[in-house]
Amino acid sequence: MPDFLNDLDRIPRLFGLSLIESLTIAALVHFLVGIAATIVAVRKGRDWRWWLPIGLIGGTLALVMALRSD
């Protein structure tokens, strides 16, 4: 196994989860926040086809932008 993978394996684990499991959970939360941003924007009359990619890429920043838009 390459050295950098051994170094990653030594990182303290959150709730006993592996690095892959932790990153998967973080990605799912990111996408859920992005979908929430899309929902907020659509309820404010914006086009969902524009906001869905922004939300999935931007996550929390997209939610803040959606909440601040008129």
C-alpha angles and dihedrals in degrees: 000000000000117000096246090058090052089050091051090051090059093059110115110259123236109231089344093294123142121246092257092051092048092049091048092053091047091051092049091051089048092053093045090053089049091052089049088053089052091051092050092049093047091051087054090055100262125140112265092209088065098040100045095067090041090051095047092049099036102038110173094012090055090051091052090048092049092050092049097046118098 
